[in-house]
Amino acid sequence: MGRLFSLTYPTGAVLLAIGNGHKYGFDIMDATGLPDGTVYPILRRLERHGVLDGHWEDESIAKGEQRPQRRYYALTVVGEESLKEVEARFPALPRLFPARPEVA
């Protein structure tokens, strides 16, 4: 995995947040406490390397909620493997990012 991207603490935090159910930029920023200037470049880089799969939500949903369109991210198979490496490299990090509570 080291050849694909640099596994830094912020990158690990983003992967863990996504693995725990945080699926779009602002939600990931809230979960990690990282600023947008850190989160969005990480998301783009991980998607470019095939670690994340991203897709835009339907524009009508965003318009109906009167907000900008969201890009949703999910871990790929490579992302799942990367997440295991994050947990091994930064053993305390998983405790900082509990699973996202389900919205009723």
Biotite code that builds the C-alpha atoms (Angstrom):
import biotite.structure as struc

atoms = struc.array([
    struc.Atom([0.000, 0.000, 0.000], chain_id="A", res_id=1, res_name="MET", atom_name="CA", element="C"),
    struc.Atom([2.853, 2.398, 0.669], chain_id="A", res_id=2, res_name="GLY", atom_name="CA", element="C"),
    struc.Atom([3.413, 2.652, -3.071], chain_id="A", res_id=3, res_name="ARG", atom_name="CA", element="C"),
    struc.Atom([-0.119, 3.923, -3.676], chain_id="A", res_id=4, res_name="LEU", atom_name="CA", element="C"),
    struc.Atom([-0.201, 6.781, -1.183], chain_id="A", res_id=5, res_name="PHE", atom_name="CA", element="C"),
    struc.Atom([1.404, 8.034, 1.988], chain_id="A", res_id=6, res_name="SER", atom_name="CA", element="C"),
    struc.Atom([-0.301, 6.603, 5.061], chain_id="A", res_id=7, res_name="LEU", atom_name="CA", element="C"),
    struc.Atom([-0.251, 9.629, 7.324], chain_id="A", res_id=8, res_name="THR", atom_name="CA", element="C"),
    struc.Atom([-2.256, 10.136, 10.494], chain_id="A", res_id=9, res_name="TYR", atom_name="CA", element="C"),
    struc.Atom([-4.777, 12.447, 8.705], chain_id="A", res_id=10, res_name="PRO", atom_name="CA", element="C"),
    struc.Atom([-5.171, 9.924, 5.883], chain_id="A", res_id=11, res_name="THR", atom_name="CA", element="C"),
    struc.Atom([-5.761, 7.190, 8.444], chain_id="A", res_id=12, res_name="GLY", atom_name="CA", element="C"),
    struc.Atom([-8.341, 9.343, 10.203], chain_id="A", res_id=13, res_name="ALA", atom_name="CA", element="C"),
    struc.Atom([-10.229, 9.915, 6.942], chain_id="A", res_id=14, res_name="VAL", atom_name="CA", element="C"),
    struc.Atom([-10.195, 6.187, 6.113], chain_id="A", res_id=15, res_name="LEU", atom_name="CA", element="C"),
    struc.Atom([-11.444, 5.302, 9.587], chain_id="A", res_id=16, res_name="LEU", atom_name="CA", element="C"),
    struc.Atom([-14.201, 7.892, 9.428], chain_id="A", res_id=17, res_name="ALA", atom_name="CA", element="C"),
    struc.Atom([-15.406, 6.498, 6.099], chain_id="A", res_id=18, res_name="ILE", atom_name="CA", element="C"),
    struc.Atom([-15.114, 2.944, 7.383], chain_id="A", res_id=19, res_name="GLY", atom_name="CA", element="C"),
    struc.Atom([-17.298, 3.946, 10.332], chain_id="A", res_id=20, res_name="ASN", atom_name="CA", element="C"),
    struc.Atom([-20.109, 5.364, 8.217], chain_id="A", res_id=21, res_name="GLY", atom_name="CA", element="C"),
    struc.Atom([-19.151, 8.985, 7.550], chain_id="A", res_id=22, res_name="HIS", atom_name="CA", element="C"),
    struc.Atom([-19.700, 9.236, 3.810], chain_id="A", res_id=23, res_name="LYS", atom_name="CA", element="C"),
    struc.Atom([-19.281, 12.845, 2.585], chain_id="A", res_id=24, res_name="TYR", atom_name="CA", element="C"),
    struc.Atom([-16.825, 15.685, 3.091], chain_id="A", res_id=25, res_name="GLY", atom_name="CA", element="C"),
    struc.Atom([-18.458, 17.784, 5.806], chain_id="A", res_id=26, res_name="PHE", atom_name="CA", element="C"),
    struc.Atom([-19.461, 14.666, 7.741], chain_id="A", res_id=27, res_name="ASP", atom_name="CA", element="C"),
    struc.Atom([-15.860, 13.418, 7.558], chain_id="A", res_id=28, res_name="ILE", atom_name="CA", element="C"),
    struc.Atom([-14.585, 16.831, 8.667], chain_id="A", res_id=29, res_name="MET", atom_name="CA", element="C"),
    struc.Atom([-16.941, 16.774, 11.661], chain_id="A", res_id=30, res_name="ASP", atom_name="CA", element="C"),
    struc.Atom([-15.872, 13.247, 12.603], chain_id="A", res_id=31, res_name="ALA", atom_name="CA", element="C"),
    struc.Atom([-12.135, 13.858, 12.316], chain_id="A", res_id=32, res_name="THR", atom_name="CA", element="C"),
    struc.Atom([-11.826, 17.508, 13.285], chain_id="A", res_id=33, res_name="GLY", atom_name="CA", element="C"),
    struc.Atom([-9.664, 18.015, 10.206], chain_id="A", res_id=34, res_name="LEU", atom_name="CA", element="C"),
    struc.Atom([-10.126, 21.139, 8.050], chain_id="A", res_id=35, res_name="PRO", atom_name="CA", element="C"),
    struc.Atom([-11.464, 21.087, 4.505], chain_id="A", res_id=36, res_name="ASP", atom_name="CA", element="C"),
    struc.Atom([-8.011, 21.943, 3.136], chain_id="A", res_id=37, res_name="GLY", atom_name="CA", element="C"),
    struc.Atom([-6.825, 18.605, 4.524], chain_id="A", res_id=38, res_name="THR", atom_name="CA", element="C"),
    struc.Atom([-9.870, 16.368, 4.004], chain_id="A", res_id=39, res_name="VAL", atom_name="CA", element="C"),
    struc.Atom([-10.748, 17.162, 0.382], chain_id="A", res_id=40, res_name="TYR", atom_name="CA", element="C"),
    struc.Atom([-7.226, 16.655, -1.024], chain_id="A", res_id=41, res_name="PRO", atom_name="CA", element="C"),
    struc.Atom([-7.044, 13.327, 0.844], chain_id="A", res_id=42, res_name="ILE", atom_name="CA", element="C"),
    struc.Atom([-10.411, 12.246, -0.571], chain_id="A", res_id=43, res_name="LEU", atom_name="CA", element="C"),
    struc.Atom([-9.380, 13.153, -4.131], chain_id="A", res_id=44, res_name="ARG", atom_name="CA", element="C"),
    struc.Atom([-6.026, 11.376, -3.791], chain_id="A", res_id=45, res_name="ARG", atom_name="CA", element="C"),
    struc.Atom([-7.563, 8.211, -2.312], chain_id="A", res_id=46, res_name="LEU", atom_name="CA", element="C"),
    struc.Atom([-10.220, 8.103, -5.004], chain_id="A", res_id=47, res_name="GLU", atom_name="CA", element="C"),
    struc.Atom([-7.591, 8.601, -7.719], chain_id="A", res_id=48, res_name="ARG", atom_name="CA", element="C"),
    struc.Atom([-5.606, 5.645, -6.309], chain_id="A", res_id=49, res_name="HIS", atom_name="CA", element="C"),
    struc.Atom([-8.656, 3.365, -6.172], chain_id="A", res_id=50, res_name="GLY", atom_name="CA", element="C"),
    struc.Atom([-8.870, 3.310, -2.379], chain_id="A", res_id=51, res_name="VAL", atom_name="CA", element="C"),
    struc.Atom([-12.253, 5.055, -2.401], chain_id="A", res_id=52, res_name="LEU", atom_name="CA", element="C"),
    struc.Atom([-15.174, 4.984, -4.777], chain_id="A", res_id=53, res_name="ASP", atom_name="CA", element="C"),
    struc.Atom([-16.979, 8.321, -5.022], chain_id="A", res_id=54, res_name="GLY", atom_name="CA", element="C"),
    struc.Atom([-20.263, 9.312, -6.614], chain_id="A", res_id=55, res_name="HIS", atom_name="CA", element="C"),
    struc.Atom([-22.378, 12.453, -6.691], chain_id="A", res_id=56, res_name="TRP", atom_name="CA", element="C"),
    struc.Atom([-25.831, 12.295, -5.186], chain_id="A", res_id=57, res_name="GLU", atom_name="CA", element="C"),
    struc.Atom([-28.816, 13.068, -7.357], chain_id="A", res_id=58, res_name="ASP", atom_name="CA", element="C"),
    struc.Atom([-29.012, 16.827, -7.868], chain_id="A", res_id=59, res_name="GLU", atom_name="CA", element="C"),
    struc.Atom([-32.736, 16.869, -7.091], chain_id="A", res_id=60, res_name="SER", atom_name="CA", element="C"),
    struc.Atom([-32.052, 15.621, -3.551], chain_id="A", res_id=61, res_name="ILE", atom_name="CA", element="C"),
    struc.Atom([-29.651, 18.479, -2.848], chain_id="A", res_id=62, res_name="ALA", atom_name="CA", element="C"),
    struc.Atom([-32.019, 21.040, -4.379], chain_id="A", res_id=63, res_name="LYS", atom_name="CA", element="C"),
    struc.Atom([-34.907, 19.625, -2.341], chain_id="A", res_id=64, res_name="GLY", atom_name="CA", element="C"),
    struc.Atom([-32.855, 20.107, 0.831], chain_id="A", res_id=65, res_name="GLU", atom_name="CA", element="C"),
    struc.Atom([-31.591, 23.518, -0.366], chain_id="A", res_id=66, res_name="GLN", atom_name="CA", element="C"),
    struc.Atom([-27.906, 22.674, -0.089], chain_id="A", res_id=67, res_name="ARG", atom_name="CA", element="C"),
    struc.Atom([-24.981, 21.904, -2.377], chain_id="A", res_id=68, res_name="PRO", atom_name="CA", element="C"),
    struc.Atom([-24.760, 18.480, -3.969], chain_id="A", res_id=69, res_name="GLN", atom_name="CA", element="C"),
    struc.Atom([-22.736, 15.958, -1.942], chain_id="A", res_id=70, res_name="ARG", atom_name="CA", element="C"),
    struc.Atom([-20.114, 13.515, -3.162], chain_id="A", res_id=71, res_name="ARG", atom_name="CA", element="C"),
    struc.Atom([-20.436, 10.234, -1.265], chain_id="A", res_id=72, res_name="TYR", atom_name="CA", element="C"),
    struc.Atom([-17.436, 7.967, -0.656], chain_id="A", res_id=73, res_name="TYR", atom_name="CA", element="C"),
    struc.Atom([-17.120, 4.257, 0.076], chain_id="A", res_id=74, res_name="ALA", atom_name="CA", element="C"),
    struc.Atom([-14.100, 2.052, 0.653], chain_id="A", res_id=75, res_name="LEU", atom_name="CA", element="C"),
    struc.Atom([-13.077, -0.226, -2.218], chain_id="A", res_id=76, res_name="THR", atom_name="CA", element="C"),
    struc.Atom([-11.418, -3.602, -1.674], chain_id="A", res_id=77, res_name="VAL", atom_name="CA", element="C"),
    struc.Atom([-8.084, -1.761, -1.635], chain_id="A", res_id=78, res_name="VAL", atom_name="CA", element="C"),
    struc.Atom([-9.626, 0.667, 0.855], chain_id="A", res_id=79, res_name="GLY", atom_name="CA", element="C"),
    struc.Atom([-10.650, -2.157, 3.169], chain_id="A", res_id=80, res_name="GLU", atom_name="CA", element="C"),
    struc.Atom([-7.086, -3.489, 3.071], chain_id="A", res_id=81, res_name="GLU", atom_name="CA", element="C"),
    struc.Atom([-5.768, 0.018, 3.703], chain_id="A", res_id=82, res_name="SER", atom_name="CA", element="C"),
    struc.Atom([-8.069, 0.355, 6.701], chain_id="A", res_id=83, res_name="LEU", atom_name="CA", element="C"),
    struc.Atom([-6.511, -2.766, 8.238], chain_id="A", res_id=84, res_name="LYS", atom_name="CA", element="C"),
    struc.Atom([-3.090, -1.193, 7.774], chain_id="A", res_id=85, res_name="GLU", atom_name="CA", element="C"),
    struc.Atom([-4.303, 2.012, 9.452], chain_id="A", res_id=86, res_name="VAL", atom_name="CA", element="C"),
    struc.Atom([-5.509, 0.018, 12.452], chain_id="A", res_id=87, res_name="GLU", atom_name="CA", element="C"),
    struc.Atom([-2.149, -1.770, 12.698], chain_id="A", res_id=88, res_name="ALA", atom_name="CA", element="C"),
    struc.Atom([-0.026, 1.346, 12.223], chain_id="A", res_id=89, res_name="ARG", atom_name="CA", element="C"),
    struc.Atom([-2.074, 3.676, 14.456], chain_id="A", res_id=90, res_name="PHE", atom_name="CA", element="C"),
    struc.Atom([-3.607, 1.368, 17.109], chain_id="A", res_id=91, res_name="PRO", atom_name="CA", element="C"),
    struc.Atom([-5.132, 4.191, 19.188], chain_id="A", res_id=92, res_name="ALA", atom_name="CA", element="C"),
    struc.Atom([-6.774, 5.895, 16.214], chain_id="A", res_id=93, res_name="LEU", atom_name="CA", element="C"),
    struc.Atom([-9.811, 3.573, 15.885], chain_id="A", res_id=94, res_name="PRO", atom_name="CA", element="C"),
    struc.Atom([-10.944, 4.477, 19.414], chain_id="A", res_id=95, res_name="ARG", atom_name="CA", element="C"),
    struc.Atom([-11.163, 8.141, 18.376], chain_id="A", res_id=96, res_name="LEU", atom_name="CA", element="C"),
    struc.Atom([-13.687, 7.518, 15.621], chain_id="A", res_id=97, res_name="PHE", atom_name="CA", element="C"),
    struc.Atom([-16.696, 5.551, 16.802], chain_id="A", res_id=98, res_name="PRO", atom_name="CA", element="C"),
    struc.Atom([-19.236, 4.341, 14.295], chain_id="A", res_id=99, res_name="ALA", atom_name="CA", element="C"),
    struc.Atom([-21.662, 6.960, 13.028], chain_id="A", res_id=100, res_name="ARG", atom_name="CA", element="C"),
    struc.Atom([-25.021, 6.668, 14.764], chain_id="A", res_id=101, res_name="PRO", atom_name="CA", element="C"),
    struc.Atom([-27.803, 5.581, 12.449], chain_id="A", res_id=102, res_name="GLU", atom_name="CA", element="C"),
    struc.Atom([-30.233, 8.348, 11.568], chain_id="A", res_id=103, res_name="VAL", atom_name="CA", element="C"),
    struc.Atom([-33.872, 7.348, 12.093], chain_id="A", res_id=104, res_name="ALA", atom_name="CA", element="C"),
])
